[in-house]
């Protein structure tokens, strides 16, 4: 894979923003945790929805998307990058860290936390195909899954439902029921939400698996890691105000800004993300919505 030289940027300061991205809108679940923990930080978010889901892409394709978005966020002045996507982390985090000098924080399914939380030793994992097939996930199982039975379940189609804003539709419920059935059949008492999109259907998953099953995701842990890295690098923003948040998406869907605002839970400034792949017709179409 041929990579351009890293974008030259000024020395980062504490007042610079945090850049966060995902294959689509799922990483907004992580963004919420970051804002809750670090409310005075300025936040930038890119939803690469035109290319979602990443789970059916090759590692090379995912890396290409990650580098395009990283270049964009660094050009916007990001002082740290958060890869708010399990699949992208598995495919690209090492290459990103080798290529860029700024701190880069990724995601991984909470296998360790789930194994520790399980009372009967049976852990279920809901994730994308890309995450479950990754070497990173295999390493997690090797490190933390030895003393528990791990039941994995790929969830094709679920990310697409959430990208459309269908977080409580009958079709989404039907998918979740089908995906959770094998986990429940094996007796899982703990279920890992192994994709950043899945917390947005947490209520549906809870209804399907029941209150006796623990649900685990890593959004809060990632936010704590972001804070720690900012402290370590003297880049933690000062002050007590609420930092501004900007969103970009390359989705051509008419309701893309509305979906982002709905998942964010408040008004959202949403701009079009053009990365050299989309043409001006796409941009004009979106801008005219």
N, C-alpha and C positions, 0 to 999 in steps of 0.2 A: 504494500500500500504506500503510495507516494504522498507524503505530507508536505505542505508548504511550511516555511519557517514560522515559528510562533509570532503572533502579532506583538510588535513592540508596544509597550505601554508604560505610562508613568509609574513611579513608585506608589504602591497602594497606600491609602490613608484610612483612618478609622471611619471617616465620613462616606467612604465609597460603599456601593451597594453589594448585597449578596446575590449571586446569580444562581438560579435553580432551574432545572429543566427535566422533562420527561418525554416519553414517546407520545404523550397526549396530555389530558387533563388530570390524570391520576396523581401526579406529583403535587397537586394542590393540597392533598391530604398532608403531605410533609411540610409544605409551605405554611399551613395553619399552625403546626407545632412550632415551627421556627418563629413565627410572629408572636405566638403565645409566650414563648420563652424570651424572645429578644424583640419586644415591641417597638423599640426606637430605631431598629435597623431598617434601612431602605432595602426593598426586595424587588428583584427582577425575575420574571417567570416566563419561560418559553414552552409552549405546548406544541410538540412536533406532530400534530394530529394528522397531517396529510400522510404520514408514514406509519401511523399506528395500525396494528400493534407491532412492536418490535419482535415479539415472540416467534414470528414466522420468517424473520429475516436472517441472513447469514451474519456471522460475526463481522465480516468485512463491511457489509452494508450498514450495520449498526455503528461501527466505528466511524464510517464516513459521516453519518448523521451527527454523531456526538462531536466530531471535530468542527463541523459547520456551525453548530449551535454554540460550542465553546468559543470559537472565534468571534461570533456575534456578541456574546455576553461580555467577553473581555473588551471588545471595542466599545461597549456601553459603560465600561469602567468597573466591572465586577472585581472585588477583592478576594473572593473565594467562590468556588463552584460547588454546587451540590447536584450530583447525578441522582435525581429522585426517581430512579427506575432500577428494579432488580436486574432485569435483562440487560440493560445498557451497562450497568456496573460490571456484570459478569463478563461482558464482551469487550469492554473498552476502558475500564478504569486504569489498568496498568499502562496502556498506551497513552492515555491522557496525562497521567502523572509523569511519564517520561518526557512528554512533549512540552508541557507547560510548567512554569515555575511557581505559580500560585497554589495555595492549598486546594485540594480536590477531595470531596467527601462523597462516598457512595453508599449504596444500600446492600443489604443481604437479608434473606429470610431469617426470621428469629428462631432458628433451630435450637440454639443453646438455651434461650429463655423458655421455649416451649418444653424442652426436655426436662428442665428444672422444675417447671410448673406442673407437669403431668403427674397425676396421682396413681394412675394405673399403668403407666409406661407405654401408652399408645398415643402417638402424635400424628395428626393429619396435616398435610400441607397443600394448600390451594395456590397454584402458581401458573405462570405461562409455560409453554413448551420450551421456550428458549432458556428460561431460568432452570427448569428441571434437568435439562440436558447439558448444562454448563459444567465445566471443570470446577468452578468456584462452589457450586452447590454440592458436587461430589465430595469436595474437601470438607465442607461443613458437616455433611453426614458422617464422614470418616472421623472428624474431630469430636462432634457432639452427639451423634446419633447411635453410638455403639450400645448404650445401655437402655435404649428404648426401641420399640417397634415404630418405624416411620412409614406412614401410608401417604403416597403422593398422588395428587390429582391435577392434571392439566385442565385448564378452563377455557377452551376455545370459544370465542364469541362473547365472553363476558366483558372484556375490555371494550369491544365495539358498542355494546349496550350502554355502558357508562359514558363513552364518548358522545353518544347521542343524548345524554341526559336522562336516560331511562333507568333510574335507580330504584324504582318501585313498581315497574310494569309487570303484568302477568308473564310476559316472555322472559324477563330477567329472573323472576322467581322460579320459573320452570327450569332454567339453566342451573340455578343455584341448588335446587332440589336434586337435580341429577348429579351434580358434581359432589355434593355433600353425602349422598347416599352411600358410596363405597367407604367413606371415612367412618360414618356412623356404624356401618355393618361390621367394621373391624374393631369397633368399640373405642374409637378415639375420644379422649376426654379433653383434649387440647387441640385447637386448630390454628395453624399459622396462616395469616393473610399475606401470602408471598408475592403480592404485586401492589404497588401504591394505589392502583385504581380501586382495589377491593374494599378499603375502609368506607368508601361511599355507598356500599351495599351492605355494610355491617349489620344494619337493623334487619334486613332480609335474611342474612346468614344466621343471625341470632334466632329469628323466628323458626328457621328450618332446623337448626341443631339443638335448640332448647337452651335453657338457662344453666343446665348442668355442665355444659361444655365451655371451656375458656377460649377466648379469641385473642390472638397475639399478633401485633404488628410492630414495626420498628420506627415509626415516625418520631415518637418522643425521644428515643435513644439517639437518633440522627441529629435532632435539634440540639441535644446536649453536647454531641460531638462537635457541631458547628460552633457552639459557644466556647468550648474548650480550645479549639483551634484558633479562634479569634483572640482569646486571652493570651495564648502562647505566642502569637505573632504581633501582639500589641495593636490589633485592628478592631477591637470591640468598640462600637459606637458609644459616644458619651451622650448625656442628656436624658430627658424623661419623656419627650414627645413621642408620638406615634409616627413611624417612618412611612413614607409613601410606598405604594406597591404598583408596579406596572406589569401588564401581561401582554404577551405576543402569541399569536397562533397562526399557522399556515393552513388551517382548515378553510375550505370554501363553503362549508355548510352555513346556511342562512342563520341558524340559531347558535352558532359557535360562541359569540359574546354572551348570549343569555345563559348558555350552559356553564360557562366559566363563572359568571356572576352567581349563578345558583349554587354551584359547588363551593365557591369561595364564601358564600353566605352574606355578602354585602356588595355594594356597588363596586364595579371593577372597570378600570380603563384598559381596553383591549385594542391592540394595534395589530396590523398585519405583519407577519414575519416573512420577508422575502430573502432567500438565501442563494439566489442565482439559479435555482431550479424552476421556481414558479415564474410565469410570465406576467406581463403587465395587464393582460386581460383578467387573470385571476385576481390581481391586486385591485383593479378597478371594480370588479364584481363585488369583492368583499367590502371595499371602502364605501360602496354605494348602498350597503344594507342599512 
